[in-house]
Amino acid sequence: MSNDKESRWQFWIDVGGTFTDCLACSPDEHVARYKVLSSAVTKGQLRSFSSPDSFVDSSRTSDPPIFWNGYRWRLLDRQGQTIAESHVAAFDHRAGVFRLAAPVESELLRSSDNGWVYELDTDEGAPLLAIRRALQLPLCEPIPPVVVRLGTTRGTNALLTRRGARTAFVTTRGFGDVLRIGYQNRPRLFELKIRKPSPLYEAVAEINERTAADGAVLQPLDEEQARSELLRLRQAGIESLAICLLNSYQNPGHEERLEQLAGELGFAEISRSSRVAPLRKIVSRGDTTVVDAYLTPVLRTYVARLRESLGHGSSLHLLTSAGGLVEAERFHGKDSVLSGPAGGVVGFSRVAERCGFSRAIGFDMGGTSTDVSRYDGRFDLEYETEKAGVRVVAPMMAIETVAAGGGSICGFDGVKLFVGPDSAGADPGPACYGRGGPLTVTDMNVFLGRVRPEHFPFALDVRAIETQLSELAETIAESTGLRYQLADLADGLLRIANANMATAIRSISIAKGYDPRDYVLVAFGGAAPQHAVAVARELGIGRVLNHPDAGVLSALGIGLADVVRHRASGIYQPLTAEPRQRRPGLTRSDDLEIVFSRLAAEATDEVLAEGVPRDRILVSRSLDLRYHKTDSPLHIFEPDDGDWRTAFEREHERQYGYTFSNRSLEVVAARVAVHGRADSKAALPDALTVSRAGAHPHKPSEFVTAHFAGREHQTALVERTRLEIGEVVRGPAIIVEQLSTTVVEPDWQGEVLPGGELLLTPLSKSAESSDARRRAAIASSRERVCDEATEQADPIQLEIFNNHFAAIAEQMGITLRNTATSVNVKERLDYSCAIFDASGDLVVNAPHIPVHLGAMSETVRRIIADNPEMRPGDTFITNDPYRGGSHLPDVTVVTPVHDATTGQLVFFTASRAHHAEIGGITPGSMPPQSRSLAEEGVLIRNFRLFAAGDPRWQELRTLLSSGPYPSRSVEDNLSDIAAQVAANRQGVRDLLRLVDHYSLAVVMAYMRHIQVAAEQKMRAALTRLGVGEYSFSDALDDGSPIQVRITISPPPVENSGLSRVPQATIDFTGTGNVLPGNLNAN
């Protein structure tokens, strides 16, 4: 940035949902930190009225002179209701006296008490309040020219609350409902009451025009009809247009002309898909364009208000979801969704680098959720994702969110304990707030002594925690017969929360082929330092970094972010052996090198226009590559040797465990990112070499009692401000500071680095290696559960293992979707993945297709019966409807898992996917007039695809090509089956990793416990229904009746204990006979 900008105050501001964090950097490089409410309201406690028009708040004596003059003032009662309001006429900071513009009613003066709270606010907003606080400027004084860098949740909030601009969707005639139809997938398959998501747009205009897939104009734009439709929208009060025509990514001409026509009719807000997301797929491109049109006007209004208050000469940049700064006027809705969280990713990455760590995992734990992300020398970006139920095609940080925060509610569902996903929120808040709130994670930390009430900003009600925890323990004892000590129960609930957060970290590391043990865990946010060591131990991570600005790290990251421009161009052509040369079938203008150069030139010009010197510009080039006919590309940065294929296959092998050496690659898109490297003021020290040299122990002067792993420990209580560089705090210790608490668990230590950071590491020297850390983590986990894998399940471990198994099944589904060829799999999500025990009984399934999941156990059991001598490395395929299948297109792949030591068969992974083609008398393999299985397609009764690890692809190809009606797309079948095999292998790897962590005996025991728990919950549901008879009748199209009757009977009198529950009998008497067609029960 220019020297002129460097001579001004700089403000790095993160506007969050509740608080706004601000780092104020003075021209002499002093950094001050401010935290205000994002509502821009300043709260205070009323002490007394000195007269009808004045009151005193002695806590305001340190505020600047006349600072509050002109602010709105409201007086609230104990319930938060406004009972008086006025403006501040004068503020005397010397005594904290406020004089109001109008006197307060005499009745209020007589009934005043110290329970009243007052509020002060203006229309300027939280960023400007923070700036005025830093500069000590009252409202009557203008803000001088300053440099502001801002991350905001304004766009996210508008999206979540559906308070964007009035938007219309403008598209090709006949496609007005394309976004409502979407990909036909339902986000919540198990809900009986289906709720379709409401679209962001309120009106649709279908335009007479048509462009072919190659960009040729099939039907010219009907400008008269288009003008009429746009005028109709204008007269209806539409504020913003989302223009998305079919195939406009190939030829944007019609969209550009529509934009011109709309501008002539007075539309000021127009988002055009060929500019917003110039890539294939009208659904995701259309959704992105609608999001942009819906949010951009909201952001423009917000920016305009900021500009007006900042005045002439100020610089205003906003942070995009991809972690780059853009000028405020170039900030668009599609780039705003993760504006604030992206600052946290930049922040933890930069502080890790300054401490000598090139690989880092960010761990941001707040009140309601935890965000985790990964940095590996480059930011981990996603280019198509779903946020708030809407698909967005735009670069954004890959951030995984799990519903586990300080406010996550802890409880018992009758079988197992749970933590989250519901949160107590700020009101009523946790039980310890004393407002009748539920038990939360925060309460567990307070009860165990890890969060100290004496260092909390307000008084905590510890007795409320103990009362509710005792009630919970009693409820568990009544249901299970297990009676917990309260400390053990609280510790168990924390273990569940920590396991959930560790699972989220695995999903961004292990699931993508990265070992978290190679990373430093950077804890930030209010609650993360309390849990960081426990989460690190769970993952085998041996280094945890806690920065002094962990509480405002997102704001710090915003200040340290680069100015960035991203450009992309759809290619959709084969990758040739010589990627730097022009490819066959493409014109010279479409050559990859020319495309890269054009994109780089466009982006570089924009970065230069913002005053970034050319010598600070860095250009990175990348391709989105995928195997031909698959859907999900991999993002590959340009390799040094120019060998794109090798780089792609290396990444594909790492993520999915296999490659296709004989399959061609397709270039989906070329991407360029141009970075104007940050030249911010030095809020961080130079890069450090982490060393123990010169470290010396800290001598704590105060000790408190805290519980760790079910045991009571005398724990050092240390104020962070008293720690000096080089001091080492041995655990157990609690390090308190203004904005957070850091817990150093037993056998860990924290060293103060030269920048004031805390580096937490295991005490044992042998734990320095990742293998040693892994062994220590395994030993710790096994010690906890060795006595619990008995005939009776521990409700704590039951929840932890249930979440482990569920996460494995869900990751199997992600692998299948990302590597499949069939549209049914990759877009309609017509697939299912599950885990089964050695007998073929279901243990856990991902939330996939219910009809699959109910029948897959039968399929696995039939495979077991047909193959009594299964060997390690075997994999089987079937689609037989008489053996647990539903219809022939549903192909099931079953993989047995054996114990590596004994060779014992221990469990199975299985996946079922609907193939788009499997043969039959009509294409699509679902012929409505079929009379036999042969007419539906190829029957695969029991086929061994892998025999002790050796593949039999050619034999399967022959089978799929055989019969009276063979498959019409054999290669696609093989590709989808390969994706299913990859999904199963992903499950196998994850299960064996779990066995390695806990032992085979424990894992198998909890598989049984989960099955028993499922039965208990089912019987509990029957109990709630009540004894009686429930019936339902329906009919097929030809009138054939379907009749079902469920009779819930009371238990036999002689039964006792848990068996005294109702039983259900399902009777299909009255259902029609077997039909000659294809709709029959198996």
N, C-alpha and C positions, 0 to 999 in steps of 0.2 A: 504494500500500500504506500501511498505517497507520504512524504515527510509532513505535509500539512495535516494529514489524518493522524499521524503519530504524535503530533503536538497537542491533540485534543484528549479529553476524557474518553475512555472506551467503556462500554457497558455490555457485558455478556449475560444475557437474560434467558432463563428457561421458564416459560409460563406453563405450569402444570395444572392438573385438575383441581388441586386444593391450594398449593403454595406456588409462589413465584420466587425463584432463586436468582440473585443478581450478584455478579462480581464486577466491582467498579474499579477501574484501573486509571489512576491519575497520571498526568503527563510526566511526573517524576517517578513513575513505575511503582507507586504504592498501591497495593491491592486490598480493598475492603469488601466484606461480604454482607449481603442483606437478604432477608427472607421475609416476604410479605404475603398476605392472602391473595390468591388469584382473583378474588372478587373485588380487590382494591379497597376492601373495608379494613379499617384499623380499629381494633376493639380495645376498650379500657374499662376499668372498674371504677364505678362512681363512689367517691368517698363521702362527699357531703355537698349540699347546696349552701353557698355563702350568702346568696340572695336569690330572689326569684329569677334573675337572668344570668347567674354565674355559678360555677361549681369548681371544685378543686380536685385535681388528680396529681398527687405529688410524684408519681412515677414518671411524669412527663417533664420533669425539670431539666432533663438532659437533652430535650428536643431543641431544635434551632429556634431563635426568636421569631415571633409572628408566623411560625411555620403553618399553623392550622387555621389561619385566618381565611374565611371564605368557604371552608369545608362544610358539607352537610352534617348535621348532628342528629342522632336518634337515641332515645332512651328506651331500653328494653326491660320487660319484667322477667321474672324467673323462668317463664315459659318461652322466652324469646320473642314476645309480641311487642310491637312498637306502641309506647304509651305517650310519647311526646317527641316532637321533632322541631328543628330550627336550623339556623346557620350560625357558625362561629363568627362573631363580629370582631373579637380580639382575643389573642392568646398571649399570656405573660408567662414565658418559660421559667422565670426566676422562681415562681411559687407554684407553677403548674395550674394557673387560674385560667379558666375559659369563660369569656363573656359572650352570651348568646344574643342573637339579633332580636329575639322575642322572649319574654319571660315565660317560665313554666307555671302551669296552673297551681294555685295554692294548695289544692288537695294533694297533689303529688309531693309538694314540699313537706306537708305534715306526715305523709306516709312513707317518706323516703327511707330506704335501708341499704345496707351494704351488699344486698343480693342483686342489685341492679347493675346492668352492663350498658355501656354506651358505645355507639359506633360512629366513626367518621369516614366519609367518603366523598368522592367527586366523580365526574364523568370521564376523567382522563384514563383510567385503567391502571392495572398493576405495574406494567413496565415503567410508566411515567412516574408513578408513586415512588418506585424504587430509585429512579434517577433523581427525583427531587430530594429524597432522603439523603442520598449520597452527596449531592451538591448543596444541601441545606437551603434549597430554594422554595420559598412560599409560592402560592398560586399567583400572586400578583407580579412575580418576576418571570420573564421568559427564560426558557432553557437555551443556553448558548449552543453553538455548533458542537455536536458530539458524534462519536462513532458508536452505533448500536448494532449488535449482533443478537438475533432473537430466534428462539425456538418456541413454537406455540402449539397448544392443543386445540386452538380455535376451530380448525377444520375438522379434527377428529370429533370434537364435541358436537358440531353441527351435523356430522354424519350419524353419530350415535343417537342424537335426540331428534333427528329428522327435521332440522331447522335451517335447511339451506334455502337457496333461491327457488322461486317458482320456475320449474324447468320443463321444457318440451323435448321429446325425442323425435328427430327428423330422420326418416330413413326411406329406403326404396319401397315402392308400392308392393304390398303383399308381405312385408316383413315387419309390420308394426308391432307384432306380438313376439318377436324373436327373443327379446330380453326376458319377457315373462316366462317363455318356455325354457329358455336357458339350455342346459345340457340334460334335462329331465331327471337330474339327481336330486334327492331330498336330503337336506342337511341333518335331519333327525329322524332316522328310519324307524325307530322304535316308538315314536309317539303315535297314539291311536287317533288323536285329534290333529289332523294335518293343518298346519298354519303356513300358508304361502307368504313369503316375504313381500312386503309392500315395495313397489318400485319407487325410486327417487323422483322420477318424472311424473307429472300429473296430466300431460296431454301428449298425443302422438300425431304427427303429420306424415302421411305416406305420399311420396313424390313419384310422379311418372318419369322413370328413367331406368336404365339398366346397363351395367358394365360387366363384361365377361371376366373370367378368372385370369385371363392373360392381359387384361387392360383394354381390350377392344370395346368400343361403344356399340352395344346392341340396340339400345333405344335412346335417342337424344333426350336431353333434359327438357321437359315441358315447362318453360319459364313462366308462361301465363298461369298454369295450374299451380306451380310452386309459389308464385307471388300471392295467389289467392289463399293458399294454405298458410303461408307465413303471416299474412294480414289477419287471418282468423285467429292465429295464436296471439298476435300482438293485441288484438281487441279483447281477448280473453284475459289479459293481464299477465301473460307469460313474460318473465324477466330474462331468462337465459335459454339458449338453444344448444342442444347436443346434436350435431349433424354427423350421421354415420351411415354411409351408403354402402351397398354391397360391392366388394372388391375395390373399394376406393384406395386401398393401400397400393394397388397396382397403377391406378390412374385417378389422381385426385381432382381432375378437371371439373366434374359436376359438383363436388363438394365446395370447391373454391368459388364457383359461380353462385351457388346457394348462399355462401357466406356474404358475397357482394350484395345479393338481393336483400338479405336480411338486414345488412347495414343500411341500405337505402330506405328500408322501412322503419328504421329507428332502433333496432336491436343493438345494444352496446356490448352485451356479453354473449359471445359465440364461441363454442368449442367445436373444433373440426377434427374428426378422427384421424384423417391423413396427416395431421400435424401433431395431435396429442399422442397417438399410438399407431404409427404407420406399419402395422404388422398384420399378418393373417389371423383369421378367426373373428367373425363379426360379433360373436357374443361377448368375448372378453374385451375386444376393441370398443364395442358399444357401451359396455358397462363402464369402462375407463373414461370414455368421453362424457357419459352422463355424470359420473362423479366429478369430473373437472368442471362441467357446466354448473353443477349443483353447488359446489363449494367455492369456486373462484370469486363470484360476486361477494360472498361473505368475507372472504379474505381481503378483497380490494377495499371494502368499506372499512375494515379493521386497519389496514395499512394507511388509508387516507386519514383516519383520525389520528394515528400516530404521527404521520408526517405533519399534520396541521399543528400539533402540540410541540413537536421537535423544532419546527421552524426551519428557515432557509439555512443551507450550509451543512446540515447534518447528514451523515451517511447511515443508511438503514439496510441491513442485509438480513435475510431469513434463512434458516436451516431447512434443507429438504429432507425427505425420508431417506435419501441415500447418503446423508451426512455431509453434503456440500452446501456452501453458502451461495445464495443468489441475490441480486438486487431485488428490493421489495416489489418493484413493479413487474418483475419477471416471475414472481412466486405464484404458482398455479395450484388449483385444488388437488389435482392428482398427485402432487409432490408433497402434500402437507400432512398426510395421514400419520406418519411416524416422526414428525418434525422434532418433538421434544425427546422421545426415547432415542432417536439417532444421536443426539448430543451426548447421551450417556455412553454410547458405543465409542464415539470419537474420544471422549474423555478417558475412559478406562484404557483404551489402546495407547493413547499418548503418554499417560502416566506410567504404564507398563514399559513402554519403550525407553522413557527417560531413566528407568531403573535397571535397564539392561535386559529386559525380557522381550523377545521378538514374538512370542506366542502368548496369548492371554485369553481367558474366558471371563466375560463380565457377568457379575451376579448382583442384580439390582432388586432388592426386596423391599417392597413398600407395604402399605396397609392392607391392600386387597389382593395383590398378585405379585409374582416375581417374574422379572424379565431376565433371560440369559441369552448371551450372544458370544460369538467367537471371532478372534482376530489372529491372523497368521501372516503378518506382514502386509496383508491386504484386507480390506473389509469384506466380510461375507455378505454378498448382496443377493437378493431375489429379484427376478424380473417379471414374475407374474404370481400374484398371491391373492388371498381373500381376506378382507378386513371389514368388520362390521356387516358381514353377510353380502359384501359386494366384491366382485372380481376387479382387480386393479392391475393393469399392465404398465408398470413403471419401475425404475430401479428403487429399491428400498432395502434398508438393513434387514438381514435375516435374524429376527428376534423371536425367540420362543417364549411364550407366556404360559405360566401355570398358576392356577387359582390357589396359591398358598402365600399368604402375607401375614403380617402381624395381626390383622383383624379376622383371619380365617376362623370360622366357627368349628369348635371341637365337640364331638358327640359320639353317640352309640346308637346303631340302627337296629338293635335287637340281636345281632350276630357278631358284628365287628365294629371297631372304633373307626371314626373318620375325622378328617381335617379338611374343611372346605367342601365344595367350592364356594358356598355362601359366605358372606363377610358381614361382620357386625357394623361396618361403616364407621363414620365419625359420630353418628347419633343413632342408637345409644352408645355405641362403642363397646369395647371389652368390658367384662364384668368388673374389672378393677377400677373402671371410671366411676362406678357408683351410681349409674343411671339405669340399672336393671338390665344391662346387656348380657349376652351369652358368654360362655367360656370361649376364649380364643387362644391363639398361639402366644400373643403378648402376655396373657394371664399365666400361661405355663412358665414363661421365662421369669415373670415376677415371683411366682410361687416357689420356683426352684432357686431363687436368690441370684439369678443371672442378670436381671434388671433390677436396680436398686431404687425403691420408692423415694428414698431421700434425695436422689439425684434426678427425679422426674420433674418436669415443669410444673406439675400440680399434684395435690395429694391423691394417693391411690387407696382404694378400699380393698386391702388384702383379705379381710374377713369374707367379703363377698366371693372371692375366688375359692377359699377353703370350703365355704358352704356349698357352692355349686359342684365343686370337685367331689365332695363327700357324697352328694346326691347321685352323681354320675357313678361313683364306685359302687354304691348300693344297688343301682339299677343293673349294673353289669353282674353283680353277685346274684341277684334274683334270676337273671336270665341264663347265666352260664355256670354258676356255682363257684366262679373264681373271685376271690376277694383281694383287691389290690391295695397295697400301701399307697397313700396319696402321692408321694414323691415318685413312686414307680409308674403310676398312672400318668402323671404329668410328663415324666420323662418319655414314656411310650408315645404319647401324643406328639411330642417334639420329634421323636424318631420318624413318625409317619410323615410329618411336614418336611423333614430333612430328606427323606427318601423320595418324596414327590419332587422336590427341587433338584435332587440328584438325577432323577429320571429325565427331567427337562434338559439338563446339561448333557446327558447321554444322547439325547435326540439331536443335538447340534454338533456332537463330536463323534462318538462311537458309531452312531447310525450313519454317519457320512464318511466313515473310514479314518477318523482321527482319534488318537489316544489322548484322553484328557490328562493323563499323567505327565505329558510333555508340556503342559501349559501351567502358567501361574493363574490362580483364581483371584480376580480383583473384585473386592466386595465394596459396594456402595449403595446409597439409599439408606433410609433410616434404620431398617432392621437387619440388613444383610450381615454386618459385622458380628451380630449375636450368633449367627448360624454358620458362618463361613468355614470355621475349622471342622465342624461336624460334617458338613456337606463335602468338604475336601477329603476328609477321612473316608467317607462312603465311596468316593471315586478313586481313592489312591493318589490324590494330588498332594504334593509335598510342599507347596509354597502358596501362601495367601498374602496378598498385598492390600493394605488399607491406607489410602491416601488421606492427608489431613483435610482435604476438601471433599471427602467421600459423600458428605451430606449435600453438596452442591455440584457434584461431578458433571451433571448434564450441562450446567451453565459453563463450567470450565471447558468442556468439550466443544461447546458452541464457539467459545473464544479462540480455540485452537484449531478449528476446522479450516479446510481449504476452500477457496472459491472454485467451484466445480461445475462443469457442463457435461452432460451426457447426450450422446447422439446415437441413434440406431437406424438401420435400414434393413428391411426384409430382403432376403436373398432367395431362399427356397430352391436351391439348385445343388446338384451333386458336388462334393468336394473331389477335385482331381488329385492325381498323384503329385502334381507340381502346383501347390496352392498359390504360389506367387505369380504364376502365369495365368493368362486369360483362359477361361474354361470353355470347353466345346459347347456350342449352342447359345452362348451369351455374346452380346455385342461388346465392343471395346469399352463403352461407357459403363458397362456393368461389371467390369473386371474388379476383383476384390481389392487390388491395390488402389485403383482409382476411387472405389467406394470409400476405403479407409481415408484416403487423402481428402476427399470432399467433406466427409464428416469431421475430420480433425480441423480443417480450415474453418468450417462454420463455428465450431465450438471454441477454437482458439481466438477468433475475432471477438467473441463475446467476452471471454476472460480478459483479453487485452483492454477492451473498452472499459473495464472496471478498474483500470489503473495498475494491474499486476504487471511487473516488469517481465519481459520475454524470458530472461534468464531464470525466472522462478516458475516457468511453465513446464509441466510434465505431461506427456501424452501416453496413454495406455490403449492398446488395441486388443480386441478379443472377438471370438466367434461363438455363437450358439450352435453347437453341433449335435447331431443325433443319428442313430442308425436309420436307414431308410424304412419308412412306414411306422416307425415308433413316434410317440407324441412328445415326450418330455426331453428337451435338449439339455446338454451339459454346457456350462459356461466355461470356455477354455481361453485363458490369456495367451497371447502370442508367444510361442516357444522361441527360445534363442536360435535354435537351428532351423526354424521354419517348418518343422515336421508336425503338422496339426494332428494327423491321424494317430501318431504315437502318443502325443499328449492326451488326446481324447481317450484312447484305449487304457492308458495308465489310470486316468481318473475313473473311467467306467469300471475297471477291475477293482479299484479301491472302494468304490461306493457299493457296487452290486455283486462283486465276486466273480464276474465272467466277462468275456468279450466274444464278438463274432468276427473272426479274422477274414471271413469271406463275404461279409456284408458291406455294402457301400455306405458312405456317410453323406448326410445332407447338411448343407449350410443353411440354417434357419435365418440367422440375422448376423450382420456385422455391427460391432459396437465400438465406440470410441469414448473414452472419458478423458477430459482435459482438466488438470488440476493446476490452479494457481496457488503454489505452496504458501501456507500461512506465514505471515510476517508479524504475528501478534507480539505484544509486549511479553517479556519473560515472566510468566507466572509460575514457571517450573524451573528447577535447576537443570544444568547440563546433564547429559546421559551419565549414568553412574555404573560402575562395576560393583556388583553386589559382592561384598566380602565380609568375613567375620573379623578381619584384622582390626584390632583396637577396640573390639566390643568388650563391654564390662557390665557386670550384673547391676540391675537396679535394686535398691534396698527399700522395699515397701514399708511404710510406717503404719498401715491399717490393714486389718484382716476381717473378713466377714465369712459367714457360713453359706455355702452354695452346694447344690447337688449336681453330680455328674455321673452318668451311667448307673444310676440307682444308689450311689454312695455319697455320703456327706463329706465335704472337703473344707478345710480352712483355706480361704481363697483371698489372695492379695487384692486390695481395692486401690487402684492407681488413677490419679488424675492425669490425663494425657498432657495437659499444659505443663506439668512438672517433669516430664521426661526430657532427657537430653540426648543429643545425637550420639549414637554408639551404645546407649544403654540397652540392656537385654532384660526383658520381663519374663520370668519363668512361670508357666502355668501350674496350677490353676490360678487365673487372675482375671479380674474384671477391670477394664480400662474405660473410664467414663470421660465424656466430653460434652460440649453443649448440645450437639445435634444427634449424637448416637452413642451406643455402648458397644465395645469390642470385647468378646469373650475369648480368652485364651484357655483352652481346655487342658486338663492334666496331660503331661507328656508332650506338650508343645511349648514354644517360646516365641516372644515377639521382640524383634530388634528394631531400634529407631535408626532409619537410614538418613543420610545427609540432607535429603529434602524434607525430612519430617515424616516420611512414610513409615508405616509399621510393616515389617516383613515377618510373617508368622511361619514357622517351620517346626517339624517334629524334633523333639529333644534328642532322640537316639541318633547317633552318627550312622548307624547301619541303615537308617531309614532315608538316607540321602539318595539312594538309587531308586528308580521307579519300581523295579522288581521287589525291593525290600518294602517299599510303601504299599505295594499291592498285597504282599504277604501279611503285613501288619493289618491292613484293612480287612482281609479275609479272616484272620485270627479273631479280630474284634467282632466281626459279624457272627462267626460261628460260636463264639463264647456266649453271645446274647441269645442264640436260639437253640443251643445244644440241649437244653433241658425243656424246650418248648415243643419239639417235634414229637409229641407223645400222642396218645389216643385222643386227648382233648386239645383243641386249638387255643392258642393265645389270641384274643381279639386284636391285639396290637400287631402281631406278626401276620395275622390273617389279612388285615388291610394292606400291609406292606407287600406281601406276596401276591395278593390279588392285583394290586397296581403293577407289580413287576410283570406278571403274566399278561395282563391287558396291554401294557406298553409293548411287549414283544409282538403280540398279535397285530396291533395297530401298525407297528413298523413293517411287518410283513406286508400289510396292505399298501403301504406307501411304496415299498419296493416293487410290488406287482403293478401298481398303477403307473409308475414312472418308466417301466421297461416294457409294457405291453404294446401290442399293435392294434388290437380291436378297439373300435370306437365304443363298444359296449363297456369295455373295461376302463379306458382312459378318460372317457367323458361321462358316460352314464353311471359309472362306478358299480356295474353289475358284477360284483365279485365278493368273496368272503374268505376270511382267513381265521384259523383257530388252532388251538393246542389240545391234544388228547393224551390220556394216560396210556399205559401199556396194554390195557384191555380195549382201547378204542373209545372210551367214554370221554365226553367233552369236559374239559377243565375250564377253559375260558375262551371267549371269542371277542374279536373286535366288533364295533357297532356297524356291522355290514348287513347283508341281505338276510332278513329273518328266515325266509323259507329255506335258504341254503343251510343255515346253522342248525335248524331243527332236524335235518336229515343227514348231516355229514357224519355223525357218530355211526350210523348204520353202515355207511360206506366204508369207514375205516375198519369196522368190525368184520365186514365181508372180505376186505383185503387181507386181514389177519387170518381168517379162516382158509382162504385160498392159498396163502403163502406161509405155512407154518415154520419154514426155515428161512426167515429173513436174515440178511447179512448187513453189516455196516456198509454204507454207500449205496444201498438199494433205494429206488424210487419207483412208485407205481402210479398208473393212470387208469381211470375208469370214468364212464359216463352212463352206466347202465341204470335206467330208471327203476329196475326191479331190485337194485342193490343200494338203495339210499339216494339215487340220483333223482332229479326232478324232470328233466327232459334232455335229449341228446346234446344240445348246444352247451349245457352246463357240464364242463369237463373238470374233474377233480384230480388233483395231484397229491399223493400221500407219500410222506417221507418218514421212515422210522428213524429213531435216534437210539443209539446203543451206548452203554457205558464204555468208555475207552479202556478201562482197566479190566473189567470182567467180561465184556462183550454182551452183557445182559441188555435185552430190549427194555427201554425205560419209558419212552413216550413217543408221540408222533406230532409232526406238524402237517397241516393240510390246507390247501387252497382250492377254491372252486371259482371258475370264471365262465361267464357266458360268452362263447365264441360267436362271432358274427356269421360264421359259416361252418357247417359240419356235414354238408351234403343234403340229400333229400330231394323230393320231387319239385321243390321250388327253391330259388335262392333265398338265403337267410335262415334256412333250416328250421322254420316253424310253420310248415304247411298246414293250413286249417282243415284240409280234406284228407289228411293221411289216415290210413287204416292199419298200418303196421309200423314197427320200428324201422324197418328197412326203408320205408317211404320217408321217414324223418331224417335219415342220414346214416353215418357210419357209427356202428355200435362198438365201443371199446369196453369189453367186459372186465378184463384184468390183464393189464399190460405192464411188464417190468421195463421201464424206460432206462434205468441205470441198474446194472447188475454188479454189485460190489464196486461201484464207482465207475464201471465201464459203460459209456453211453450206447444206446441202440436207436439213434435217430433215423438211420436208414430204414430199419424195420418198421418204425412208427410211420415214416413217410409212405411206405408201401401199404400199411394198414389203412391210412387215411385216403389213399388213392384207390382202394378196393371197394367191392360191393356193387350192387346195382345202381346206387346213387352216391358216388363218392364225393368228397369235399371238393368244392370249386376253388378253394384258397388254401391249399395244403401248406404253403410256406408261411402264411399268416397263422395257421394253426400251430405250426412248429414254433413260431416266434412267441406266441402267447403262452404256449406250454413252457418254453424256456424261461419266460418271465415268472410263471408260477413256480418253477423249480428254483429260481433265484429267490423268490419270496420265502419258500420253504427253508432254503438254506440259511437265509437271514434269521429265520426263527430258530433253526438248529444252533447257529452260532451264539445267539443271545441266550438260549436255554443252557447251553454248555458253559457259557460265561457265568450264569447264575449258579449252576452246580459247582463251578470252581470257587465261587464266592462263599456259598453256604454249605456245601456238601450235598451229595446225591440223596442221602437219607432224608435230609431236611426238606429239599425241594419236592421229593415224592410225597412226603408226609403232608406238606401243605397243599399239594394237588388234591389229596384225599379230603383234607379239611375244607377246601373251597367247594368241593362237590357236596359235602354234607351241609355246609352253610347255605348253598343254593337250595337244597331240599327244605331246609328249615325256613328260609324266606318264602318259598312257594307255599308251604303249609300255613305260614302266618298270613299270607294273602288269602288263602281259602278261609281261614278263621274270620278274617274281616268281612268276607262276603256273607258268611252265615250259612247255617244248615238250610237246605232247600233244593228245589229243582229249577234249573235254568235251561231254556230251550231257544233254538233259533232255526228258522226255516228260510230257504231260498230256492231258486231254480236256475238251471242253465238256460241258454238261449232257446233250446228245443223243448223246454218245459220239464225236463228231468228234475225231480226234486232232490234237494240236499237237506237233510234233517240231522240236527245234533242236539243231544240232551245231556246236560251235565248235572249229576246228582251229587250234592255235597252231604255226606252222612256224618253223624256224630261218631266219635271214637267208641270202641267197645268199652264197657264199664270196667273190665278187668285191667285195661291198659293204665299205665301210670307214667309219671315223669314227662319227658319231652314228647313221648309218643301219644300223649292225650291231645291230639289235634284231629280235626276233621279229615276225611278222606274223600276224594273225588272220583266218580265213575263217569266215563265218557261213552255215550251210546249213540251210534249212528243208525239205529233202527229207523226205517222209514225212508232212507235214502234210496234213490233209484238203482236199478240193476246196471250191470256193466254195459257200456255203450260201445257201438261199433267204431266210434271215432277215437280221438286222442285225448279226451278229457276224462280220465279215470283215476281213481285212487289206487296207489300201489299197495 
